[in-house]
């Protein structure tokens, strides 16, 4: 019966002494505030205030409510602080971090692999599409441009990333996307809100991937499709071979596992989506193969995408004693060596499933 807005109203009136001042502090018109007060009194069936010589005075019932309000609002503030702390902890657990270097790496990765990953990322005209975990907008700018008549709602848990994504989209004049902060485990959308859902490089970071997929299924319309793209570090092969390089890669896999994620989730997409109840699940492996005959891929993938990712987790992996500094340095150097006349292979998995 009683909402938080009512608690704040009563607490503010008690503190400032008048409806007019309370309305100003709460950024409401006096009419709107009076309406909320009347609504509360109607729900409770009591009068909370009475006027005497143009002053507001609490009735006995109102006084009891006023005393309780202060305690309840303090509890809400404590809860908000706890939620913020949980949010901050989740940010810390994102294995790749939120640095400017990581933002650049994500954009380089998206640009380099656009043809391989997105040659078939098209949906029906005028579709409503939810992009989950948009980050800095690296994938957003590709899929929105390819589907100009559709509208995208792109969500992420990081306000910092969303601001960068908005800047990126604004800079290239794309207008068919709305950015929104949201938690993938508890989406602020009604059942069956979207024609399609798009998820790229997100499940690998989630401790409860199944729970997230169930929530995505909830907001997907009947017969709508879910598209998921994930990598699999176990698919990494290179020449010259190097034990140190493989140890460095395994350090990233281990670090991501410690943080609740799964760097090898690509191979698990079919059974995972089938278990959630999606039908007609189709998996399309997208292999990256690079040698010196593809200089743009040498630079874009070996150096700026994959090795830069391993470089990015170096300090955390060493701090957590997953690998020594010497081993990590050697592994990173050996990965860079594959760009000098060597070869490099990696496989991404793209899944499309129907609700």
Secondary structure, DSSP 8 states (H G I E B T S, - for coil): ---HHHHHHHHHHHHHSSHHHHHHHTT--HHHHHHHHHHHHHHHTS--EEEETTEEEE-HHHHHHHHHHHHHHHHHHHHHHHHHHHHHHHHHT-TT---HHHHHHHHHHHHHHHHHHHTT----TT-EEEEE--TTSTTHHHHHHHTTTSEEEEEES-HHHHHHHHHHHHHTT--SEEEEE-BTTB-SS-TT-EEEEEEES-GGG-TTHHHHHHHHHHHEEEEEEEEEEEE-GGG-EEES--HHHHHHHHHHHHHHHHTT--TTGGGGHHHHHHHHT-EEEEEEEEEEEE-TT-HHHIIIIIIIIIIHHHHHTHHHHHHTTSS-HHHHHHHHHHHHHTTTT-EEEEEEEEEEEE-
